[in-house]
Amino acid sequence: MLKTEFQFANIRVSPCTVLSPMAGVTDAPFRRLCRVLAGNRMGLLVSEFVSTDGTSPFVLKNHKQLKFYPEERPFGIQIFGRSPERMAYAAQVLETLKPDYIEVNAGCPVPKVAGKGGGAGLLKDLPRLQKILAEVKKSIAIPMTLKCRIGWDENSINVMETLKIAEGEGADMLTVHGRTRVQGYNGFANWDLIGQVAAAAKIPVVGNGDVSSVQFALDCLEKYAICGVSIGRGAMHNPWLFGEIADALEGKLPRKISAKEVCEIFKIYYGFMMDENTSTPFGALGRLKQLAARLCKGFEPDSSEFRQRVLTSQSPEELFENAGRFSEFAQSNGITFTPERLVNLNGRKEDTVSFERQFK
Ligand SMILES: Cc1cc2nc3c(=O)[nH]c(=O)nc-3n(C[C@H](O)[C@H](O)[C@H](O)COP(=O)(O)O)c2cc1C
């Protein structure tokens, strides 16, 4: 029978979907957009990652990405860093914001994080990761989770050891992104390995990597011993995806999203950004373009002219006008929105795994 929900510690996750944290994307307005489009049917939401590194003590006021709302619960705050003491102290401070759980990041590939020994850098130093988990666990009363990659590179795949460490130090859930650090976002996630980890685990394991359609999510839930799926870039290509998966899990018939609906979400998203006061109009324009660039890839046939117009818009109003014009054009020319056909979420024409291209 298809899994529809799961529990870790005292937290019920229903449906079994997670919006994967994405720094610079999954702030409160973006999370709200996904939540509203899904009719609030998202299992778990997590903050963008929060740095615990630095020389001065961790203080909340330096971390504006921490704002979350009661309707987002269950909600986790994700932290990264390399110092067990600083991670534990930050977790303790963050617990005062009353998130439902704290997540430790052992997956970030970017050189300024992983290169300094934090994020995926911890996969090269598992004793340090173990110490971090032990110290964070001791410092908080709420559940602790871990998000990791499968290893540093193809010659050092150590996700089974990471699982054992996580379990030994009392992590309540593990999310596995099925790529190595060296892969960055290239190639495809290794779902068979994610499945092996989930099958060997005593704690719930969430699978992550390349979930871009309802069918992909359902196939992973059916085929592997994972308890849920975590979706990152797929939510940018299709912010309706969580609602579509929820519909499928509830046995509802699929509903086609029209090009008109796609064109209408820019105003909605902009409204959320202005409500939350997270961006200036100029900053919001950047976020609108970020979303538009991904959404445009879902139009069929090709919408390169619209893409060009939207991405060169000088103001939110100009972008809305261009979207309105394209909406009419799409309706009269039979342009459809089919993001489920996108397999490689980098937008590259790749079908084999390639190592060491992005992060030497
Ligand atoms: C722009 C961007 C920012 C990201 N920021 C974070 C982050 O803050 N914390 C984290 O654990 N992963 C982060 N990730 C990784 C995603 O959460 C996810 O693990 C990865 O994109 C693979 O999932 P996907 O194929 O569904 O996108 C980020 C990914 C992207 C593309």
Ligand as a Chemical Component Dictionary entry (heavy atoms), coordinates in Angstrom:
data_LIG
# 
_chem_comp.id                   LIG 
_chem_comp.type                 NON-POLYMER 
_chem_comp.pdbx_formal_charge   0 
_chem_comp.three_letter_code    LIG 
# 
loop_
_chem_comp_atom.comp_id 
_chem_comp_atom.atom_id 
_chem_comp_atom.alt_atom_id 
_chem_comp_atom.type_symbol 
_chem_comp_atom.charge 
_chem_comp_atom.model_Cartn_x 
_chem_comp_atom.model_Cartn_y 
_chem_comp_atom.model_Cartn_z 
_chem_comp_atom.pdbx_ordinal 
LIG C1  C1  C 0 19.531 27.278 -4.750 1  
LIG C2  C2  C 0 19.672 26.116 -3.802 2  
LIG C3  C3  C 0 19.876 26.354 -2.456 3  
LIG C4  C4  C 0 19.992 25.276 -1.563 4  
LIG N1  N1  N 0 20.124 25.526 -0.217 5  
LIG C5  C5  C 0 20.116 24.480 0.665  6  
LIG C6  C6  C 0 20.096 24.704 2.074  7  
LIG O1  O1  O 0 20.065 25.838 2.572  8  
LIG N2  N2  N 0 20.102 23.599 2.885  9  
LIG C7  C7  C 0 20.100 22.317 2.381  10 
LIG O2  O2  O 0 20.087 21.351 3.137  11 
LIG N3  N3  N 0 20.107 22.100 1.058  12 
LIG C8  C8  C 0 20.086 23.138 0.204  13 
LIG N4  N4  N 0 20.005 22.901 -1.137 14 
LIG C9  C9  C 0 19.885 21.504 -1.615 15 
LIG C10 C10 C 0 18.420 21.095 -1.731 16 
LIG O3  O3  O 0 17.760 21.146 -0.489 17 
LIG C11 C11 C 0 18.297 19.668 -2.278 18 
LIG O4  O4  O 0 18.940 18.805 -1.402 19 
LIG C12 C12 C 0 18.903 19.534 -3.665 20 
LIG O5  O5  O 0 18.539 20.609 -4.503 21 
LIG C13 C13 C 0 18.463 18.221 -4.329 22 
LIG O6  O6  O 0 17.070 18.144 -4.371 23 
LIG P1  P1  P 0 16.236 18.512 -5.700 24 
LIG O7  O7  O 0 16.775 17.662 -6.807 25 
LIG O8  O8  O 0 14.825 18.178 -5.320 26 
LIG O9  O9  O 0 16.465 19.956 -5.966 27 
LIG C14 C14 C 0 19.917 23.950 -2.046 28 
LIG C15 C15 C 0 19.722 23.724 -3.409 29 
LIG C16 C16 C 0 19.587 24.788 -4.290 30 
LIG C17 C17 C 0 19.355 24.498 -5.753 31 
# 
loop_
_chem_comp_bond.comp_id 
_chem_comp_bond.atom_id_1 
_chem_comp_bond.atom_id_2 
_chem_comp_bond.value_order 
_chem_comp_bond.pdbx_ordinal 
LIG C1  C2  SING 1  
LIG C2  C3  SING 2  
LIG C2  C16 DOUB 3  
LIG C3  C4  DOUB 4  
LIG C4  N1  SING 5  
LIG C4  C14 SING 6  
LIG N1  C5  DOUB 7  
LIG C5  C6  SING 8  
LIG C5  C8  SING 9  
LIG C6  O1  DOUB 10 
LIG C6  N2  SING 11 
LIG N2  C7  SING 12 
LIG C7  O2  DOUB 13 
LIG C7  N3  SING 14 
LIG N3  C8  DOUB 15 
LIG C8  N4  SING 16 
LIG N4  C9  SING 17 
LIG N4  C14 SING 18 
LIG C9  C10 SING 19 
LIG C10 O3  SING 20 
LIG C10 C11 SING 21 
LIG C11 O4  SING 22 
LIG C11 C12 SING 23 
LIG C12 O5  SING 24 
LIG C12 C13 SING 25 
LIG C13 O6  SING 26 
LIG O6  P1  SING 27 
LIG P1  O7  DOUB 28 
LIG P1  O8  SING 29 
LIG P1  O9  SING 30 
LIG C14 C15 DOUB 31 
LIG C15 C16 SING 32 
LIG C16 C17 SING 33 
# 
